[in-house]
């Protein structure tokens, strides 16, 4: 194992545990990945991110094919599709975080952009939040649809499932994920009350341009 791969795997474990400790996912849900050239280091199936070890991590190719004996998450093909759609991304995080998932279950959300830009930081870090239609976890069609959405957005909601974000690296992806979750909570707290989101021109000026 090269030093680069070893460092990447240790960082995946570190961020995975942080995601679980922060309550951004629960049980054995959620998955993370890092791209290293034409290979993807991804969390395994059926294991809590809280107890993840380096030895548990799997390696797949950019088309989703297994390249290690460890069994990758059933949603690894979803990660691979997003990486293929976003060549500049080197990290993907998908969780079942409470408030973002709640928004993904709402009937009347705008599926082209599910949350309003309530804060400048949301506009800067997330920008636009399209919704991917529902398909069961691990369904190849979910990966296809997410890949298409990823061509135009680094953050998305999977309908009745949860958020997925891609980033320049794991720190960037985590930053986007936490901002998304914070804004989802604010949106739900303010539901039924008149809000004052950023004006479209102001939001556009803050929209992320390097994702």
N, C-alpha and C positions, 0 to 999 in steps of 0.2 A: 504494500500500500504506500503510495507516495505521500510526501508531507502535505501537499495540496489537498488530496482526498481526505487525509486524516483530519486536517484542520476543518474542512467542510463538514465532515461527519460529526465532529465534536460540537460545532456550532449548531447543526441541526438538532442535536440532542439538547443543547442548552436552551435554544429558543422553544423547542417543543415543551420542555418542562415549564418554562415561563408562561407559555400560552395556557397550559392547564392550570397552573397556580393562580393566574389572573382570572380564572373562570371563563375564559373565552371558548372553551370546549369542555366536554364532560365525558366520563366513562372512557370508552375506547374510541370515541369519535374524533374527527379531525385528522388532517394529514398535511405534512410539509415536504417540500422538496427543494433541492439546489441543483442547478445545471453546471456541469463541468465539461465544457466542450460538447461532445456528442453523447455524453452520458448524464444520467440524472440520478442523484442520490435521493431516495424517497423513504418515508416512514413505512413501517410494515402494516400488515392487516391484523386486526384483532388484538392490538396491544395499546394500553393507555399511554398517552404522551407523558403522563406523570412519571412512569417507571421506565421510560425508554432508555436503552443502552446502545452504544455504537454498534455492537455486534448484531443488533436487531435490524439495522438499516439494510435496505435493498438497493440494488443498482439496476436501472433499466436503460434502454436506448431511447432515442428521440421518437421512435415509432412505438414505444411501449413494450418492446421485447425484453424479456428477463436477461440480465447479464451477471446475476449472482445467485447463490443458492437460497438466500433469504427471500421470503415471499413478500412482495410489495403490496401496499394497500390496493384494494380493488378499484380505487379511484386514481391509481397511478396513470392510467390512460388519459384521464382528465388533465392531469398536470402536463403530460407530454404534449397534448393538443395545444395547451396554452403557450408552452415554450415554443412550439413550432410557429404559432401565430405572432409571437412577440420575441423576435431574435435578440432584442436588447435586454430582456429579462433574464436574471439568473436565479430567481427564487419565486416560489409560489406557496401561498398559505391558504388552506381551506379549513374553516371551522364551522361549528354549529353554535356560535355565540348567540346568547339569548335574545338580545334586542334586534340584531340584524335578521335572525331567523324569524322572529315575530313579524317583522316588516315583510319578509318573503312570503308570509302566509296571508297577507291582507288581499282582499279581493279587488279593491279599487285603486291600487297603486298604478302610477304611470310606468309601464313596462319598458319605456325607453330611458327613463331616469327616475329611479324609485324614491329618492330622497331630495328634499329641497336644500339649497346651500344656506343652512341656518347660520353658519359661522364662516369667517374667512379661512380658517384652517381646514375646514371640510372642502371648500372650493380649491384650496391650494394642493391638498394631498389626495383627494378622491376625485373631485371634478364631476364626473358623470357616472351614474350607477345603473346600467341596463340590467334587465331581468332575463335570465335564461329559462325557457319553458321547463316544466317538470318532466323529468325522466328518473327512473329508479337509480339509486347510487350504483355506480359501476356500469351502467348501461352505455354501450358504445355511442349511442346517439347523443347522450348528454355531453360526451367529449367533443363530438362534432359540432354541436350547437355552441358550446362554450368556446371552442376554438374560433368560430366565426365572430362571436361577440368580442373576444379578446383582440381581434384585429383592430378594433376601434376603441377599446377601453381596457385599462389595467385593473379595474375593479368591477365586480359584478355580483348580483345575487342569483343564486340557484333557487328557483321557485320551490317553496315548501321544504327547504333544505338548509340554506345558509350562505354566507359570503365566501367569495374567493377573490384573492388579490395576487397580482404579480408585481415584482419589484426589481430594482437594479441589483439588490442583494437582500438578505434576510432582514437586516435592520430596516431598510426602506419598506419592504412588504409589511413588516410588523407595524410600523408607524402608520401606514395607510389603513391596515386592518383595525387598529385601535381607534383611529379617527372615525372610521365608518361606524364602528360599534357605538361610540359616544354620540354621534349624530342620530343614529337610529333610536337610541334611548331618549334623546331630547325630543325627537319627532313624536314618539309615542307619549311622552309626558305632556306635550303640548297639544295632543290631538283634541279637536273640538274647540280649541281657542284660536283666535286670529293671530297669525304670526307675521313676522316681517323678515323674510329671507333676503339675502343680498339681491340687489337689482341685477338683471341679466348681464348688463355691461360690466358691472363690478365683478361679478362671478367669472365672466370670461377672461378678464384681465388677470385673475388669480389661478385660472385653470392650469393644472400641471401640463408642462410641455415636454418633459424629459422622461416619460414613462413609456 
